[in-house]
């Protein structure tokens, strides 16, 4: 394996890790948003009872 191939592979790997990291952050943000919305709905329903 020459240096260029190794460089390409490391670049690809770090790019892939970057994508996975951002996907995880988006996923966590979405989960947090859903929990936030559902707690607001529950609080509203609870207050109307």
CHARMM-style PDB file with segment names, atoms N, HN, CA, C and O in Angstrom:
ATOM      1  N   UNK     1       0.857  -1.211   0.000  1.00  0.00      PROA
ATOM      2  CA  UNK     1       0.000   0.000   0.000  1.00  0.00      PROA
ATOM      3  C   UNK     1       0.889   1.255   0.000  1.00  0.00      PROA
ATOM      4  O   UNK     1       1.798   1.387   0.820  1.00  0.00      PROA
ATOM      5  N   UNK     2       0.614   2.144  -0.910  1.00  0.00      PROA
ATOM      6  HN  UNK     2      -0.125   2.036  -1.575  1.00  0.00      PROA
ATOM      7  CA  UNK     2       1.412   3.379  -0.934  1.00  0.00      PROA
ATOM      8  C   UNK     2       0.797   4.439  -0.021  1.00  0.00      PROA
ATOM      9  O   UNK     2      -0.312   4.259   0.483  1.00  0.00      PROA
ATOM     10  N   UNK     3       1.502   5.522   0.187  1.00  0.00      PROA
ATOM     11  HN  UNK     3       2.403   5.669  -0.222  1.00  0.00      PROA
ATOM     12  CA  UNK     3       1.074   6.565   1.126  1.00  0.00      PROA
ATOM     13  C   UNK     3      -0.245   7.212   0.722  1.00  0.00      PROA
ATOM     14  O   UNK     3      -1.056   7.579   1.572  1.00  0.00      PROA
ATOM     15  N   UNK     4      -0.448   7.346  -0.580  1.00  0.00      PROA
ATOM     16  HN  UNK     4       0.210   7.048  -1.271  1.00  0.00      PROA
ATOM     17  CA  UNK     4      -1.654   8.004  -1.088  1.00  0.00      PROA
ATOM     18  C   UNK     4      -2.907   7.203  -0.719  1.00  0.00      PROA
ATOM     19  O   UNK     4      -3.926   7.767  -0.322  1.00  0.00      PROA
ATOM     20  N   UNK     5      -2.808   5.885  -0.857  1.00  0.00      PROA
ATOM     21  HN  UNK     5      -1.979   5.427  -1.180  1.00  0.00      PROA
ATOM     22  CA  UNK     5      -3.945   5.015  -0.509  1.00  0.00      PROA
ATOM     23  C   UNK     5      -4.265   5.119   0.969  1.00  0.00      PROA
ATOM     24  O   UNK     5      -5.430   5.219   1.354  1.00  0.00      PROA
ATOM     25  N   UNK     6      -3.223   5.094   1.802  1.00  0.00      PROA
ATOM     26  HN  UNK     6      -2.276   5.012   1.489  1.00  0.00      PROA
ATOM     27  CA  UNK     6      -3.392   5.211   3.256  1.00  0.00      PROA
ATOM     28  C   UNK     6      -4.032   6.563   3.599  1.00  0.00      PROA
ATOM     29  O   UNK     6      -4.937   6.638   4.429  1.00  0.00      PROA
ATOM     30  N   UNK     7      -3.551   7.620   2.951  1.00  0.00      PROA
ATOM     31  HN  UNK     7      -2.816   7.558   2.276  1.00  0.00      PROA
ATOM     32  CA  UNK     7      -4.093   8.958   3.167  1.00  0.00      PROA
ATOM     33  C   UNK     7      -5.574   9.008   2.791  1.00  0.00      PROA
ATOM     34  O   UNK     7      -6.391   9.576   3.516  1.00  0.00      PROA
ATOM     35  N   UNK     8      -5.907   8.405   1.650  1.00  0.00      PROA
ATOM     36  HN  UNK     8      -5.243   7.944   1.061  1.00  0.00      PROA
ATOM     37  CA  UNK     8      -7.294   8.376   1.186  1.00  0.00      PROA
ATOM     38  C   UNK     8      -8.182   7.628   2.172  1.00  0.00      PROA
ATOM     39  O   UNK     8      -9.291   8.064   2.479  1.00  0.00      PROA
ATOM     40  N   UNK     9      -7.681   6.490   2.667  1.00  0.00      PROA
ATOM     41  HN  UNK     9      -6.779   6.135   2.417  1.00  0.00      PROA
ATOM     42  CA  UNK     9      -8.452   5.679   3.610  1.00  0.00      PROA
ATOM     43  C   UNK     9      -8.682   6.410   4.928  1.00  0.00      PROA
ATOM     44  O   UNK     9      -9.779   6.357   5.485  1.00  0.00      PROA
ATOM     45  N   UNK    10      -7.662   7.087   5.425  1.00  0.00      PROA
ATOM     46  HN  UNK    10      -6.771   7.131   4.973  1.00  0.00      PROA
ATOM     47  CA  UNK    10      -7.815   7.822   6.690  1.00  0.00      PROA
ATOM     48  C   UNK    10      -8.771   9.001   6.516  1.00  0.00      PROA
ATOM     49  O   UNK    10      -9.566   9.301   7.406  1.00  0.00      PROA
ATOM     50  N   UNK    11      -8.688   9.665   5.365  1.00  0.00      PROA
ATOM     51  HN  UNK    11      -8.041   9.421   4.641  1.00  0.00      PROA
ATOM     52  CA  UNK    11      -9.611  10.763   5.063  1.00  0.00      PROA
ATOM     53  C   UNK    11     -11.041  10.253   5.003  1.00  0.00      PROA
ATOM     54  O   UNK    11     -11.955  10.862   5.559  1.00  0.00      PROA
ATOM     55  N   UNK    12     -11.224   9.126   4.321  1.00  0.00      PROA
ATOM     56  HN  UNK    12     -10.482   8.631   3.869  1.00  0.00      PROA
ATOM     57  CA  UNK    12     -12.556   8.537   4.184  1.00  0.00      PROA
ATOM     58  C   UNK    12     -13.100   8.126   5.546  1.00  0.00      PROA
ATOM     59  O   UNK    12     -14.272   8.348   5.851  1.00  0.00      PROA
ATOM     60  N   UNK    13     -12.233   7.523   6.366  1.00  0.00      PROA
ATOM     61  HN  UNK    13     -11.280   7.344   6.119  1.00  0.00      PROA
ATOM     62  CA  UNK    13     -12.630   7.063   7.702  1.00  0.00      PROA
ATOM     63  C   UNK    13     -13.047   8.237   8.580  1.00  0.00      PROA
ATOM     64  O   UNK    13     -14.073   8.176   9.257  1.00  0.00      PROA
ATOM     65  N   UNK    14     -12.249   9.307   8.569  1.00  0.00      PROA
ATOM     66  HN  UNK    14     -11.416   9.356   8.018  1.00  0.00      PROA
ATOM     67  CA  UNK    14     -12.571  10.472   9.401  1.00  0.00      PROA
ATOM     68  C   UNK    14     -13.841  11.156   8.906  1.00  0.00      PROA
ATOM     69  O   UNK    14     -14.629  11.669   9.700  1.00  0.00      PROA
ATOM     70  N   UNK    15     -14.034  11.159   7.584  1.00  0.00      PROA
ATOM     71  HN  UNK    15     -13.394  10.743   6.939  1.00  0.00      PROA
ATOM     72  CA  UNK    15     -15.253  11.728   6.996  1.00  0.00      PROA
ATOM     73  C   UNK    15     -16.462  10.909   7.430  1.00  0.00      PROA
ATOM     74  O   UNK    15     -17.501  11.461   7.793  1.00  0.00      PROA
ATOM     75  N   UNK    16     -16.315   9.581   7.387  1.00  0.00      PROA
ATOM     76  HN  UNK    16     -15.472   9.133   7.092  1.00  0.00      PROA
ATOM     77  CA  UNK    16     -17.380   8.674   7.795  1.00  0.00      PROA
ATOM     78  C   UNK    16     -17.714   8.868   9.271  1.00  0.00      PROA
ATOM     79  O   UNK    16     -18.887   8.883   9.646  1.00  0.00      PROA
ATOM     80  N   UNK    17     -16.700   9.013  10.100  1.00  0.00      PROA
ATOM     81  HN  UNK    17     -15.748   9.001   9.795  1.00  0.00      PROA
ATOM     82  CA  UNK    17     -16.906   9.237  11.532  1.00  0.00      PROA
ATOM     83  C   UNK    17     -17.626  10.566  11.766  1.00  0.00      PROA
ATOM     84  O   UNK    17     -18.473  10.678  12.651  1.00  0.00      PROA
ATOM     85  N   UNK    18     -17.282  11.546  10.975  1.00  0.00      PROA
ATOM     86  HN  UNK    18     -16.593  11.454  10.256  1.00  0.00      PROA
ATOM     87  CA  UNK    18     -17.894  12.868  11.065  1.00  0.00      PROA
ATOM     88  C   UNK    18     -19.386  12.764  10.765  1.00  0.00      PROA
ATOM     89  O   UNK    18     -20.208  13.340  11.477  1.00  0.00      PROA
ATOM     90  N   UNK    19     -19.733  12.033   9.712  1.00  0.00      PROA
ATOM     91  HN  UNK    19     -19.065  11.565   9.133  1.00  0.00      PROA
ATOM     92  CA  UNK    19     -21.127  11.824   9.320  1.00  0.00      PROA
ATOM     93  C   UNK    19     -21.886  11.115  10.439  1.00  0.00      PROA
ATOM     94  O   UNK    19     -22.980  11.529  10.822  1.00  0.00      PROA
ATOM     95  N   UNK    20     -21.288  10.036  10.961  1.00  0.00      PROA
ATOM     96  HN  UNK    20     -20.399   9.700  10.650  1.00  0.00      PROA
ATOM     97  CA  UNK    20     -21.941   9.277  12.033  1.00  0.00      PROA
ATOM     98  C   UNK    20     -22.158  10.144  13.264  1.00  0.00      PROA
ATOM     99  O   UNK    20     -23.201  10.063  13.913  1.00  0.00      PROA
ATOM    100  N   UNK    21     -21.168  10.976  13.583  1.00  0.00      PROA
ATOM    101  HN  UNK    21     -20.321  11.042  13.056  1.00  0.00      PROA
ATOM    102  CA  UNK    21     -21.258  11.847  14.749  1.00  0.00      PROA
ATOM    103  C   UNK    21     -22.403  12.848  14.582  1.00  0.00      PROA
ATOM    104  O   UNK    21     -23.181  13.067  15.510  1.00  0.00      PROA
ATOM    105  N   UNK    22     -22.503  13.456  13.395  1.00  0.00      PROA
ATOM    106  HN  UNK    22     -21.871  13.278  12.641  1.00  0.00      PROA
ATOM    107  CA  UNK    22     -23.562  14.437  13.159  1.00  0.00      PROA
ATOM    108  C   UNK    22     -24.933  13.761  13.152  1.00  0.00      PROA
ATOM    109  O   UNK    22     -25.914  14.340  13.618  1.00  0.00      PROA
ATOM    110  N   UNK    23     -25.001  12.536  12.626  1.00  0.00      PROA
ATOM    111  HN  UNK    23     -24.204  12.065  12.247  1.00  0.00      PROA
ATOM    112  CA  UNK    23     -26.255  11.783  12.652  1.00  0.00      PROA
ATOM    113  C   UNK    23     -26.680  11.504  14.084  1.00  0.00      PROA
ATOM    114  O   UNK    23     -27.858  11.615  14.424  1.00  0.00      PROA
ATOM    115  N   UNK    24     -25.712  11.141  14.924  1.00  0.00      PROA
ATOM    116  HN  UNK    24     -24.755  11.051  14.648  1.00  0.00      PROA
ATOM    117  CA  UNK    24     -25.996  10.876  16.333  1.00  0.00      PROA
ATOM    118  C   UNK    24     -26.476  12.137  17.022  1.00  0.00      PROA
ATOM    119  O   UNK    24     -27.427  12.092  17.802  1.00  0.00      PROA
ATOM    120  N   UNK    25     -25.831  13.266  16.745  1.00  0.00      PROA
ATOM    121  HN  UNK    25     -25.058  13.302  16.111  1.00  0.00      PROA
ATOM    122  CA  UNK    25     -26.232  14.544  17.342  1.00  0.00      PROA
ATOM    123  C   UNK    25     -27.647  14.925  16.905  1.00  0.00      PROA
ATOM    124  O   UNK    25     -28.450  15.377  17.721  1.00  0.00      PROA
ATOM    125  N   UNK    26     -27.950  14.744  15.624  1.00  0.00      PROA
ATOM    126  HN  UNK    26     -27.298  14.377  14.961  1.00  0.00      PROA
ATOM    127  CA  UNK    26     -29.293  15.029  15.116  1.00  0.00      PROA
ATOM    128  C   UNK    26     -30.318  14.128  15.774  1.00  0.00      PROA
ATOM    129  O   UNK    26     -31.409  14.573  16.131  1.00  0.00      PROA
ATOM    130  N   UNK    27     -29.964  12.848  15.936  1.00  0.00      PROA
ATOM    131  HN  UNK    27     -29.078  12.486  15.646  1.00  0.00      PROA
ATOM    132  CA  UNK    27     -30.849  11.875  16.573  1.00  0.00      PROA
ATOM    133  C   UNK    27     -31.131  12.272  18.017  1.00  0.00      PROA
ATOM    134  O   UNK    27     -32.281  12.266  18.456  1.00  0.00      PROA
ATOM    135  N   UNK    28     -30.081  12.614  18.747  1.00  0.00      PROA
ATOM    136  HN  UNK    28     -29.147  12.619  18.390  1.00  0.00      PROA
ATOM    137  CA  UNK    28     -30.228  13.024  20.147  1.00  0.00      PROA
ATOM    138  C   UNK    28     -31.067  14.294  20.249  1.00  0.00      PROA
ATOM    139  O   UNK    28     -31.901  14.424  21.145  1.00  0.00      PROA
ATOM    140  N   UNK    29     -30.843  15.231  19.328  1.00  0.00      PROA
ATOM    141  HN  UNK    29     -30.166  15.126  18.600  1.00  0.00      PROA
ATOM    142  CA  UNK    29     -31.605  16.472  19.315  1.00  0.00      PROA
ATOM    143  C   UNK    29     -33.085  16.199  19.057  1.00  0.00      PROA
ATOM    144  O   UNK    29     -33.954  16.778  19.707  1.00  0.00      PROA
ATOM    145  N   UNK    30     -33.363  15.303  18.093  1.00  0.00      PROA
ATOM    146  HN  UNK    30     -32.657  14.833  17.565  1.00  0.00      PROA
ATOM    147  CA  UNK    30     -34.747  14.948  17.780  1.00  0.00      PROA
ATOM    148  C   UNK    30     -35.435  14.293  18.962  1.00  0.00      PROA
ATOM    149  O   UNK    30     -36.587  14.607  19.262  1.00  0.00      PROA
ATOM    150  N   UNK    31     -34.739  13.382  19.637  1.00  0.00      PROA
ATOM    151  HN  UNK    31     -33.804  13.126  19.393  1.00  0.00      PROA
ATOM    152  CA  UNK    31     -35.287  12.717  20.822  1.00  0.00      PROA
ATOM    153  C   UNK    31     -35.602  13.753  21.903  1.00  0.00      PROA
ATOM    154  O   UNK    31     -36.670  13.720  22.514  1.00  0.00      PROA
ATOM    155  N   UNK    32     -34.668  14.664  22.130  1.00  0.00      PROA
ATOM    156  HN  UNK    32     -33.801  14.691  21.633  1.00  0.00      PROA
ATOM    157  CA  UNK    32     -34.869  15.719  23.116  1.00  0.00      PROA
ATOM    158  C   UNK    32     -36.053  16.603  22.767  1.00  0.00      PROA
ATOM    159  O   UNK    32     -36.817  17.006  23.644  1.00  0.00      PROA
ATOM    160  N   UNK    33     -36.202  16.904  21.481  1.00  0.00      PROA
ATOM    161  HN  UNK    33     -35.582  16.577  20.769  1.00  0.00      PROA
ATOM    162  CA  UNK    33     -37.298  17.744  21.014  1.00  0.00      PROA
ATOM    163  C   UNK    33     -38.641  17.045  21.214  1.00  0.00      PROA
ATOM    164  O   UNK    33     -39.614  17.662  21.646  1.00  0.00      PROA
ATOM    165  N   UNK    34     -38.682  15.749  20.895  1.00  0.00      PROA
ATOM    166  HN  UNK    34     -37.891  15.248  20.544  1.00  0.00      PROA
ATOM    167  CA  UNK    34     -39.910  14.959  21.067  1.00  0.00      PROA
ATOM    168  C   UNK    34     -40.303  14.913  22.542  1.00  0.00      PROA
ATOM    169  O   UNK    34     -41.474  15.077  22.884  1.00  0.00      PROA
ATOM    170  N   UNK    35     -39.314  14.687  23.414  1.00  0.00      PROA
ATOM    171  HN  UNK    35     -38.363  14.554  23.136  1.00  0.00      PROA
ATOM    172  CA  UNK    35     -39.580  14.652  24.861  1.00  0.00      PROA
ATOM    173  C   UNK    35     -40.093  16.009  25.338  1.00  0.00      PROA
ATOM    174  O   UNK    35     -41.030  16.086  26.133  1.00  0.00      PROA
ATOM    175  N   UNK    36     -39.466  17.078  24.843  1.00  0.00      PROA
ATOM    176  HN  UNK    36     -38.705  17.015  24.197  1.00  0.00      PROA
ATOM    177  CA  UNK    36     -39.870  18.443  25.203  1.00  0.00      PROA
ATOM    178  C   UNK    36     -41.326  18.704  24.807  1.00  0.00      PROA
ATOM    179  O   UNK    36     -42.111  19.213  25.607  1.00  0.00      PROA
ATOM    180  N   UNK    37     -41.679  18.353  23.568  1.00  0.00      PROA
ATOM    181  HN  UNK    37     -41.041  17.940  22.917  1.00  0.00      PROA
ATOM    182  CA  UNK    37     -43.042  18.553  23.066  1.00  0.00      PROA
ATOM    183  C   UNK    37     -44.045  17.721  23.867  1.00  0.00      PROA
ATOM    184  O   UNK    37     -45.094  18.222  24.271  1.00  0.00      PROA
ATOM    185  N   UNK    38     -43.712  16.441  24.094  1.00  0.00      PROA
ATOM    186  HN  UNK    38     -42.860  16.034  23.766  1.00  0.00      PROA
ATOM    187  CA  UNK    38     -44.648  15.562  24.796  1.00  0.00      PROA
ATOM    188  C   UNK    38     -44.850  15.989  26.252  1.00  0.00      PROA
ATOM    189  O   UNK    38     -45.951  15.852  26.787  1.00  0.00      PROA
ATOM    190  N   UNK    39     -43.803  16.503  26.894  1.00  0.00      PROA
ATOM    191  HN  UNK    39     -42.909  16.614  26.459  1.00  0.00      PROA
ATOM    192  CA  UNK    39     -43.974  16.990  28.271  1.00  0.00      PROA
ATOM    193  C   UNK    39     -44.851  18.244  28.294  1.00  0.00      PROA
ATOM    194  O   UNK    39     -45.638  18.440  29.220  1.00  0.00      PROA
ATOM    195  N   UNK    40     -44.712  19.088  27.272  1.00  0.00      PROA
ATOM    196  HN  UNK    40     -44.073  18.929  26.520  1.00  0.00      PROA
ATOM    197  CA  UNK    40     -45.571  20.267  27.174  1.00  0.00      PROA
ATOM    198  C   UNK    40     -47.028  19.866  26.976  1.00  0.00      PROA
ATOM    199  O   UNK    40     -47.925  20.451  27.583  1.00  0.00      PROA
ATOM    200  N   UNK    41     -47.259  18.880  26.137  1.00  0.00      PROA
ATOM    201  HN  UNK    41     -46.531  18.405  25.643  1.00  0.00      PROA
ATOM    202  CA  UNK    41     -48.622  18.383  25.889  1.00  0.00      PROA
ATOM    203  C   UNK    41     -49.191  17.773  27.175  1.00  0.00      PROA
ATOM    204  O   UNK    41     -50.341  18.031  27.532  1.00  0.00      PROA
ATOM    205  N   UNK    42     -48.385  16.967  27.863  1.00  0.00      PROA
ATOM    206  HN  UNK    42     -47.452  16.757  27.573  1.00  0.00      PROA
ATOM    207  CA  UNK    42     -48.826  16.352  29.119  1.00  0.00      PROA
ATOM    208  C   UNK    42     -49.141  17.408  30.164  1.00  0.00      PROA
ATOM    209  O   UNK    42     -50.134  17.293  30.883  1.00  0.00      PROA
ATOM    210  N   UNK    43     -48.309  18.436  30.256  1.00  0.00      PROA
ATOM    211  HN  UNK    43     -47.502  18.530  29.672  1.00  0.00      PROA
ATOM    212  CA  UNK    43     -48.542  19.519  31.213  1.00  0.00      PROA
ATOM    213  C   UNK    43     -49.832  20.259  30.875  1.00  0.00      PROA
ATOM    214  O   UNK    43     -50.589  20.635  31.770  1.00  0.00      PROA
ATOM    215  N   UNK    44     -50.080  20.466  29.590  1.00  0.00      PROA
ATOM    216  HN  UNK    44     -49.465  20.161  28.863  1.00  0.00      PROA
ATOM    217  CA  UNK    44     -51.303  21.146  29.145  1.00  0.00      PROA
ATOM    218  C   UNK    44     -52.532  20.304  29.477  1.00  0.00      PROA
ATOM    219  O   UNK    44     -53.523  20.816  29.999  1.00  0.00      PROA
ATOM    220  N   UNK    45     -52.459  19.024  29.174  1.00  0.00      PROA
ATOM    221  HN  UNK    45     -51.654  18.608  28.750  1.00  0.00      PROA
ATOM    222  CA  UNK    45     -53.578  18.108  29.460  1.00  0.00      PROA
ATOM    223  C   UNK    45     -53.832  18.038  30.972  1.00  0.00      PROA
ATOM    224  O   UNK    45     -54.976  18.056  31.426  1.00  0.00      PROA
ATOM    225  N   UNK    46     -52.746  17.960  31.730  1.00  0.00      PROA
ATOM    226  HN  UNK    46     -51.817  17.946  31.361  1.00  0.00      PROA
ATOM    227  CA  UNK    46     -52.852  17.872  33.190  1.00  0.00      PROA
ATOM    228  C   UNK    46     -53.473  19.141  33.774  1.00  0.00      PROA
ATOM    229  O   UNK    46     -54.232  19.083  34.741  1.00  0.00      PROA
ATOM    230  N   UNK    47     -53.142  20.288  33.177  1.00  0.00      PROA
ATOM    231  HN  UNK    47     -52.525  20.335  32.391  1.00  0.00      PROA
ATOM    232  CA  UNK    47     -53.660  21.557  33.685  1.00  0.00      PROA
ATOM    233  C   UNK    47     -55.143  21.746  33.358  1.00  0.00      PROA
ATOM    234  O   UNK    47     -55.847  22.476  34.055  1.00  0.00      PROA
ATOM    235  N   UNK    48     -55.612  21.089  32.301  1.00  0.00      PROA
ATOM    236  HN  UNK    48     -55.040  20.495  31.735  1.00  0.00      PROA
ATOM    237  CA  UNK    48     -57.026  21.239  31.918  1.00  0.00      PROA
ATOM    238  C   UNK    48     -57.933  20.321  32.721  1.00  0.00      PROA
ATOM    239  O   UNK    48     -59.141  20.547  32.794  1.00  0.00      PROA
ATOM    240  N   UNK    49     -57.350  19.270  33.333  1.00  0.00      PROA
ATOM    241  HN  UNK    49     -56.368  19.086  33.273  1.00  0.00      PROA
ATOM    242  CA  UNK    49     -58.170  18.338  34.132  1.00  0.00      PROA
ATOM    243  C   UNK    49     -58.641  19.026  35.416  1.00  0.00      PROA
ATOM    244  OT1 UNK    49     -59.341  18.414  36.223  1.00  0.00      PROA
TER     245      UNK     49
END
